[in-house]
Amino acid sequence: MSETVRGVIARTVGSPVELVDIVIPDPGPHDVVVRVQACGVCHTDLHYREGGINDEFPFLLGHEAAGVVETVGEAVTHVTPGDFVVLNWRAVCGECRACKRGRPWYCFDSRNASRKMTLPDGTELSPALGIGAFADKTLVHEGQCTKVDPEADPAVVGLLGCGVMAGIGAAVNTGGVSRGDTVAVIGCGGVGDAAIAGAKLAGARTIIAVDRDPGKLRWATDFGATHTVDANTEDAVERIREITGDFGADVVIEAVGRPETWKQAFYARDLAGTVVLVGVPTPDMTIEMPLIDLFSRGGALKSSWYGDCLPERDFPMLVELYRQGRLPLEKFVTERIALDQVEKAFTAMHAGEVLRSVVVW
């Protein structure tokens, strides 16, 4: 039977979010009802509220979540009731051209629940990134559930569902950072700091953090940055080159998503180095550069989608590294809040006061 729970929605563009009743339908054949235990407040949720993703209001926000499987559809084989899972927004189909070519992390037909959650009056909700986890329970496709160690803290490991995985994956999967590399990360919010943690995990010998906020640079040091560059007072490109013996970094990760910082990343890399764009630009942004610079410097210019992750491969491994004390995922949790404090968390995010506010039940 369907059930009514609490959920946080964005009803119209720019309006404050609302805590309302939502209806969870019976799961379809491959759907799963998950009782949410924790969900991070991500910039993407704010983008949905501001109409920066699409205009399919009202949105059920929240997507960086962990919880326990409660009910499953009749054809579900991937999980069973009682499983502790981290939710993901790349439930690979196994059938698209990317999956069939052995590149499922690029899946072009990611799965979502077959039925819609609604308001009590029947208005259909659009779940953020196909998840919608600012709710007591949510409905997702079974492939969106990744089983991990049930002893892990939900507030910590749930963050793998988006920003933390995006940053770690940008360094490890997309950037291919390896032992002895020099790495620069431009933009040291949650994603940038995760990239720093990923670079440290991969064995980079030099990790340079670049930001305009001294507080964020202090955070970056906590995650493994060996050098910091205050872009308010120093030329980021010149300083990165100076630190790396005038060569530039082997891998530069741009975690801001702006043309200016992408150009800095491009010119701060070594010859044949790699630039990874993981910051998300807006549709109106453009870039103009001499084509000869693109040719003569060689190397690779990459975009990182969700850290090019494969949740079934990456989430359990990263949770295990966290449990071993080798990956400080707990440092991303700045505060734990209640479900009715999401709007306040957006304000703290804007002010740069938090890496992540996490709703906990």
LOSEZA-527616 format. One record per residue (C-alpha): residue number from 1; x, y, z. Coordinates in steps of 0.5 Angstrom, whole numbers, padded with zeros to 4 digits. Layout:
N
+-----+-------+-------+-------+
: seq :  east : north :    up :
+-----+-------+-------+-------+
: NUM :     X :     Y :     Z :
...
+-----+-------+-------+-------+
END
This chain:
361
+-----+-------+-------+-------+
: seq :  east : north :    up :
+-----+-------+-------+-------+
:   1 :  0000 :  0000 :  0000 :
:   2 :  0002 :  0007 : -0001 :
:   3 :  0004 :  0011 :  0005 :
:   4 :  0005 :  0018 :  0007 :
:   5 :  0011 :  0021 :  0010 :
:   6 :  0015 :  0028 :  0011 :
:   7 :  0019 :  0031 :  0005 :
:   8 :  0022 :  0037 :  0003 :
:   9 :  0020 :  0040 : -0003 :
:  10 :  0022 :  0046 : -0008 :
:  11 :  0015 :  0049 : -0010 :
:  12 :  0017 :  0054 : -0015 :
:  13 :  0023 :  0058 : -0017 :
:  14 :  0027 :  0061 : -0012 :
:  15 :  0022 :  0060 : -0006 :
:  16 :  0024 :  0058 :  0001 :
:  17 :  0023 :  0050 :  0001 :
:  18 :  0017 :  0047 :  0005 :
:  19 :  0017 :  0041 :  0009 :
:  20 :  0010 :  0038 :  0007 :
:  21 :  0007 :  0031 :  0007 :
:  22 :  0009 :  0027 :  0001 :
:  23 :  0006 :  0020 : -0002 :
:  24 :  0010 :  0014 : -0003 :
:  25 :  0007 :  0009 : -0008 :
:  26 :  0008 :  0002 : -0008 :
:  27 :  0014 :  0000 : -0011 :
:  28 :  0014 : -0002 : -0018 :
:  29 :  0017 : -0009 : -0020 :
:  30 :  0024 : -0006 : -0020 :
:  31 :  0023 : -0001 : -0015 :
:  32 :  0025 :  0000 : -0008 :
:  33 :  0023 :  0004 : -0002 :
:  34 :  0029 :  0006 :  0003 :
:  35 :  0028 :  0009 :  0010 :
:  36 :  0033 :  0015 :  0009 :
:  37 :  0038 :  0015 :  0015 :
:  38 :  0042 :  0021 :  0013 :
:  39 :  0042 :  0026 :  0007 :
:  40 :  0047 :  0031 :  0005 :
:  41 :  0045 :  0038 :  0003 :
:  42 :  0049 :  0039 : -0004 :
:  43 :  0049 :  0045 : -0008 :
:  44 :  0046 :  0041 : -0014 :
:  45 :  0039 :  0041 : -0009 :
:  46 :  0040 :  0049 : -0009 :
:  47 :  0041 :  0049 : -0017 :
:  48 :  0034 :  0045 : -0017 :
:  49 :  0031 :  0050 : -0012 :
:  50 :  0033 :  0056 : -0017 :
:  51 :  0031 :  0053 : -0023 :
:  52 :  0038 :  0052 : -0026 :
:  53 :  0037 :  0044 : -0027 :
:  54 :  0030 :  0044 : -0031 :
:  55 :  0023 :  0047 : -0029 :
:  56 :  0020 :  0041 : -0027 :
:  57 :  0017 :  0043 : -0021 :
:  58 :  0015 :  0042 : -0015 :
:  59 :  0022 :  0038 : -0014 :
:  60 :  0023 :  0033 : -0008 :
:  61 :  0030 :  0035 : -0006 :
:  62 :  0036 :  0031 : -0003 :
:  63 :  0040 :  0026 : -0006 :
:  64 :  0047 :  0025 : -0002 :
:  65 :  0044 :  0019 :  0002 :
:  66 :  0044 :  0013 :  0006 :
:  67 :  0039 :  0009 :  0009 :
:  68 :  0036 :  0002 :  0010 :
:  69 :  0032 : -0002 :  0005 :
:  70 :  0025 : -0003 :  0007 :
:  71 :  0020 : -0006 :  0001 :
:  72 :  0022 : -0008 : -0005 :
:  73 :  0018 : -0010 : -0012 :
:  74 :  0017 : -0017 : -0014 :
:  75 :  0022 : -0017 : -0019 :
:  76 :  0028 : -0014 : -0015 :
:  77 :  0034 : -0018 : -0014 :
:  78 :  0040 : -0013 : -0013 :
:  79 :  0038 : -0012 : -0005 :
:  80 :  0033 : -0015 :  0000 :
:  81 :  0030 : -0011 :  0006 :
:  82 :  0034 : -0009 :  0012 :
:  83 :  0040 : -0008 :  0007 :
:  84 :  0044 : -0002 :  0009 :
:  85 :  0045 :  0002 :  0002 :
:  86 :  0048 :  0009 : -0001 :
:  87 :  0044 :  0012 : -0006 :
:  88 :  0047 :  0013 : -0013 :
:  89 :  0044 :  0017 : -0019 :
:  90 :  0048 :  0013 : -0024 :
:  91 :  0044 :  0006 : -0024 :
:  92 :  0047 :  0003 : -0030 :
:  93 :  0043 :  0000 : -0035 :
:  94 :  0048 : -0005 : -0038 :
:  95 :  0045 : -0005 : -0045 :
:  96 :  0047 :  0002 : -0048 :
:  97 :  0052 :  0003 : -0052 :
:  98 :  0057 :  0006 : -0047 :
:  99 :  0055 :  0000 : -0042 :
: 100 :  0056 : -0005 : -0048 :
: 101 :  0063 : -0002 : -0050 :
: 102 :  0065 : -0004 : -0042 :
: 103 :  0065 :  0004 : -0040 :
: 104 :  0059 :  0003 : -0035 :
: 105 :  0061 :  0009 : -0032 :
: 106 :  0058 :  0013 : -0038 :
: 107 :  0052 :  0010 : -0038 :
: 108 :  0047 :  0014 : -0042 :
: 109 :  0040 :  0011 : -0040 :
: 110 :  0041 :  0011 : -0032 :
: 111 :  0035 :  0008 : -0029 :
: 112 :  0030 :  0011 : -0024 :
: 113 :  0024 :  0009 : -0020 :
: 114 :  0018 :  0007 : -0025 :
: 115 :  0013 :  0010 : -0021 :
: 116 :  0012 :  0017 : -0018 :
: 117 :  0012 :  0020 : -0011 :
: 118 :  0007 :  0025 : -0011 :
: 119 :  0004 :  0031 : -0006 :
: 120 : -0003 :  0028 : -0003 :
: 121 : -0007 :  0032 : -0008 :
: 122 : -0004 :  0028 : -0013 :
: 123 :  0001 :  0033 : -0016 :
: 124 :  0007 :  0029 : -0019 :
: 125 :  0014 :  0030 : -0015 :
: 126 :  0021 :  0031 : -0019 :
: 127 :  0026 :  0027 : -0015 :
: 128 :  0033 :  0031 : -0015 :
: 129 :  0037 :  0027 : -0019 :
: 130 :  0032 :  0021 : -0019 :
: 131 :  0033 :  0020 : -0012 :
: 132 :  0029 :  0025 : -0007 :
: 133 :  0032 :  0024 : -0001 :
: 134 :  0030 :  0030 :  0004 :
: 135 :  0024 :  0025 :  0006 :
: 136 :  0023 :  0020 :  0011 :
: 137 :  0023 :  0015 :  0006 :
: 138 :  0024 :  0015 : -0002 :
: 139 :  0023 :  0011 : -0008 :
: 140 :  0028 :  0009 : -0012 :
: 141 :  0030 :  0004 : -0018 :
: 142 :  0034 : -0002 : -0015 :
: 143 :  0040 : -0001 : -0018 :
: 144 :  0041 :  0006 : -0015 :
: 145 :  0042 :  0002 : -0008 :
: 146 :  0049 :  0000 : -0007 :
: 147 :  0050 : -0004 : -0001 :
: 148 :  0056 : -0002 :  0004 :
: 149 :  0059 : -0004 :  0011 :
: 150 :  0052 : -0003 :  0015 :
: 151 :  0057 : -0001 :  0021 :
: 152 :  0059 :  0005 :  0017 :
: 153 :  0056 :  0012 :  0020 :
: 154 :  0050 :  0014 :  0015 :
: 155 :  0052 :  0021 :  0015 :
: 156 :  0059 :  0020 :  0013 :
: 157 :  0058 :  0015 :  0008 :
: 158 :  0052 :  0018 :  0005 :
: 159 :  0056 :  0024 :  0002 :
: 160 :  0059 :  0019 : -0003 :
: 161 :  0052 :  0019 : -0007 :
: 162 :  0055 :  0026 : -0010 :
: 163 :  0060 :  0031 : -0008 :
: 164 :  0065 :  0027 : -0005 :
: 165 :  0065 :  0022 : -0010 :
: 166 :  0065 :  0027 : -0016 :
: 167 :  0072 :  0030 : -0013 :
: 168 :  0075 :  0023 : -0011 :
: 169 :  0073 :  0020 : -0018 :
: 170 :  0076 :  0027 : -0021 :
: 171 :  0083 :  0025 : -0018 :
: 172 :  0083 :  0018 : -0018 :
: 173 :  0078 :  0016 : -0024 :
: 174 :  0078 :  0021 : -0029 :
: 175 :  0085 :  0025 : -0028 :
: 176 :  0089 :  0018 : -0026 :
: 177 :  0093 :  0021 : -0021 :
: 178 :  0098 :  0016 : -0019 :
: 179 :  0104 :  0015 : -0014 :
: 180 :  0109 :  0021 : -0015 :
: 181 :  0105 :  0026 : -0019 :
: 182 :  0104 :  0033 : -0018 :
: 183 :  0097 :  0036 : -0017 :
: 184 :  0093 :  0042 : -0017 :
: 185 :  0086 :  0043 : -0015 :
: 186 :  0083 :  0050 : -0016 :
: 187 :  0077 :  0051 : -0012 :
: 188 :  0077 :  0048 : -0005 :
: 189 :  0069 :  0047 : -0003 :
: 190 :  0067 :  0040 : -0002 :
: 191 :  0068 :  0037 : -0009 :
: 192 :  0075 :  0040 : -0009 :
: 193 :  0077 :  0038 : -0002 :
: 194 :  0075 :  0031 : -0004 :
: 195 :  0079 :  0031 : -0010 :
: 196 :  0085 :  0033 : -0005 :
: 197 :  0083 :  0027 : -0001 :
: 198 :  0083 :  0023 : -0007 :
: 199 :  0090 :  0025 : -0010 :
: 200 :  0093 :  0024 : -0003 :
: 201 :  0090 :  0017 : -0003 :
: 202 :  0093 :  0016 : -0010 :
: 203 :  0100 :  0018 : -0007 :
: 204 :  0101 :  0024 : -0010 :
: 205 :  0107 :  0028 : -0008 :
: 206 :  0105 :  0035 : -0008 :
: 207 :  0098 :  0037 : -0008 :
: 208 :  0097 :  0045 : -0009 :
: 209 :  0090 :  0048 : -0006 :
: 210 :  0088 :  0054 : -0010 :
: 211 :  0082 :  0058 : -0007 :
: 212 :  0080 :  0066 : -0005 :
: 213 :  0078 :  0064 :  0002 :
: 214 :  0083 :  0063 :  0007 :
: 215 :  0078 :  0058 :  0011 :
: 216 :  0077 :  0054 :  0005 :
: 217 :  0085 :  0053 :  0004 :
: 218 :  0085 :  0051 :  0012 :
: 219 :  0080 :  0046 :  0010 :
: 220 :  0084 :  0043 :  0004 :
: 221 :  0090 :  0043 :  0009 :
: 222 :  0086 :  0038 :  0013 :
: 223 :  0085 :  0034 :  0007 :
: 224 :  0092 :  0033 :  0005 :
: 225 :  0094 :  0039 :  0001 :
: 226 :  0102 :  0040 :  0002 :
: 227 :  0101 :  0047 : -0001 :
: 228 :  0096 :  0053 : -0001 :
: 229 :  0095 :  0059 : -0006 :
: 230 :  0091 :  0065 : -0004 :
: 231 :  0088 :  0067 : -0011 :
: 232 :  0087 :  0074 : -0008 :
: 233 :  0094 :  0075 : -0007 :
: 234 :  0098 :  0071 : -0011 :
: 235 :  0098 :  0069 : -0019 :
: 236 :  0095 :  0062 : -0018 :
: 237 :  0099 :  0060 : -0025 :
: 238 :  0105 :  0063 : -0023 :
: 239 :  0105 :  0060 : -0016 :
: 240 :  0103 :  0053 : -0018 :
: 241 :  0109 :  0053 : -0023 :
: 242 :  0114 :  0056 : -0018 :
: 243 :  0112 :  0050 : -0013 :
: 244 :  0113 :  0045 : -0019 :
: 245 :  0120 :  0047 : -0021 :
: 246 :  0117 :  0052 : -0027 :
: 247 :  0114 :  0046 : -0030 :
: 248 :  0107 :  0046 : -0028 :
: 249 :  0103 :  0040 : -0025 :
: 250 :  0102 :  0033 : -0028 :
: 251 :  0094 :  0034 : -0026 :
: 252 :  0090 :  0040 : -0025 :
: 253 :  0083 :  0039 : -0023 :
: 254 :  0078 :  0045 : -0024 :
: 255 :  0073 :  0045 : -0018 :
: 256 :  0069 :  0051 : -0020 :
: 257 :  0066 :  0051 : -0026 :
: 258 :  0068 :  0058 : -0029 :
: 259 :  0072 :  0060 : -0036 :
: 260 :  0077 :  0064 : -0032 :
: 261 :  0079 :  0058 : -0027 :
: 262 :  0079 :  0053 : -0033 :
: 263 :  0084 :  0057 : -0036 :
: 264 :  0088 :  0058 : -0030 :
: 265 :  0088 :  0050 : -0030 :
: 266 :  0090 :  0050 : -0037 :
: 267 :  0096 :  0054 : -0036 :
: 268 :  0098 :  0051 : -0030 :
: 269 :  0099 :  0044 : -0032 :
: 270 :  0106 :  0041 : -0035 :
: 271 :  0107 :  0039 : -0042 :
: 272 :  0103 :  0033 : -0044 :
: 273 :  0099 :  0034 : -0037 :
: 274 :  0092 :  0033 : -0035 :
: 275 :  0086 :  0038 : -0034 :
: 276 :  0080 :  0035 : -0031 :
: 277 :  0074 :  0040 : -0031 :
: 278 :  0069 :  0037 : -0025 :
: 279 :  0066 :  0044 : -0023 :
: 280 :  0059 :  0045 : -0027 :
: 281 :  0059 :  0051 : -0031 :
: 282 :  0052 :  0055 : -0033 :
: 283 :  0050 :  0054 : -0040 :
: 284 :  0051 :  0061 : -0042 :
: 285 :  0059 :  0061 : -0040 :
: 286 :  0064 :  0061 : -0046 :
: 287 :  0071 :  0060 : -0047 :
: 288 :  0076 :  0063 : -0053 :
: 289 :  0083 :  0061 : -0053 :
: 290 :  0089 :  0060 : -0059 :
: 291 :  0088 :  0054 : -0062 :
: 292 :  0095 :  0053 : -0062 :
: 293 :  0096 :  0053 : -0055 :
: 294 :  0091 :  0047 : -0055 :
: 295 :  0095 :  0043 : -0060 :
: 296 :  0102 :  0045 : -0057 :
: 297 :  0101 :  0043 : -0050 :
: 298 :  0099 :  0036 : -0051 :
: 299 :  0096 :  0032 : -0046 :
: 300 :  0089 :  0031 : -0044 :
: 301 :  0083 :  0036 : -0043 :
: 302 :  0077 :  0032 : -0039 :
: 303 :  0071 :  0033 : -0036 :
: 304 :  0069 :  0029 : -0030 :
: 305 :  0062 :  0026 : -0029 :
: 306 :  0060 :  0024 : -0022 :
: 307 :  0068 :  0022 : -0022 :
: 308 :  0067 :  0017 : -0027 :
: 309 :  0065 :  0013 : -0022 :
: 310 :  0062 :  0006 : -0022 :
: 311 :  0058 :  0006 : -0015 :
: 312 :  0058 : -0002 : -0014 :
: 313 :  0066 : -0002 : -0015 :
: 314 :  0067 :  0005 : -0012 :
: 315 :  0063 :  0006 : -0006 :
: 316 :  0064 : -0001 : -0002 :
: 317 :  0072 :  0000 : -0003 :
: 318 :  0072 :  0008 : -0001 :
: 319 :  0067 :  0006 :  0005 :
: 320 :  0072 :  0000 :  0007 :
: 321 :  0078 :  0005 :  0006 :
: 322 :  0074 :  0010 :  0011 :
: 323 :  0073 :  0005 :  0016 :
: 324 :  0080 :  0003 :  0016 :
: 325 :  0082 :  0010 :  0017 :
: 326 :  0085 :  0011 :  0011 :
: 327 :  0080 :  0016 :  0008 :
: 328 :  0078 :  0022 :  0012 :
: 329 :  0070 :  0022 :  0010 :
: 330 :  0068 :  0024 :  0017 :
: 331 :  0071 :  0031 :  0016 :
: 332 :  0066 :  0033 :  0011 :
: 333 :  0061 :  0033 :  0016 :
: 334 :  0061 :  0040 :  0019 :
: 335 :  0054 :  0040 :  0022 :
: 336 :  0048 :  0035 :  0023 :
: 337 :  0041 :  0038 :  0022 :
: 338 :  0034 :  0036 :  0022 :
: 339 :  0030 :  0036 :  0016 :
: 340 :  0026 :  0042 :  0018 :
: 341 :  0033 :  0046 :  0017 :
: 342 :  0035 :  0045 :  0010 :
: 343 :  0033 :  0052 :  0008 :
: 344 :  0038 :  0055 :  0014 :
: 345 :  0043 :  0050 :  0011 :
: 346 :  0043 :  0053 :  0004 :
: 347 :  0044 :  0060 :  0007 :
: 348 :  0050 :  0057 :  0011 :
: 349 :  0053 :  0054 :  0004 :
: 350 :  0052 :  0060 :  0001 :
: 351 :  0056 :  0064 :  0006 :
: 352 :  0062 :  0058 :  0006 :
: 353 :  0061 :  0056 :  0013 :
: 354 :  0060 :  0049 :  0012 :
: 355 :  0063 :  0043 :  0007 :
: 356 :  0057 :  0039 :  0008 :
: 357 :  0051 :  0040 :  0013 :
: 358 :  0047 :  0033 :  0013 :
: 359 :  0040 :  0032 :  0015 :
: 360 :  0040 :  0026 :  0020 :
: 361 :  0034 :  0022 :  0022 :
+-----+-------+-------+-------+
END
